[in-house]
Amino acid sequence: MGNPAIDIDGALVARTLELDVEQFRALMNDGKIAVLCERGTGEDTGRYRASFYYAGKRARFILDETGRVLDEPTAQSP
């Protein structure tokens, strides 16, 4: 099984992290936003969870095997 190209709309991530798009892009380019992508197992096989972390905030997305966002993103702040 190969790894799909997962593309998430930057505007969606930016909004979830409470940033504007330009701010988000600059922070990504500077490596100041951490990203973690996890592949599902068991009943979650074929799904992925992509999390973006910045300034104590987390934006989390659940995606299918094609990289399509399945649910509304979740946000968490400290």
Summary of the structure (lengths in Angstrom):
residues: 78
radius of gyration: 12.6
end to end distance: 36.3
largest distance: 37.9
contacts: 182
relative contact order: 0.23
helix: 24%
strand: 31%
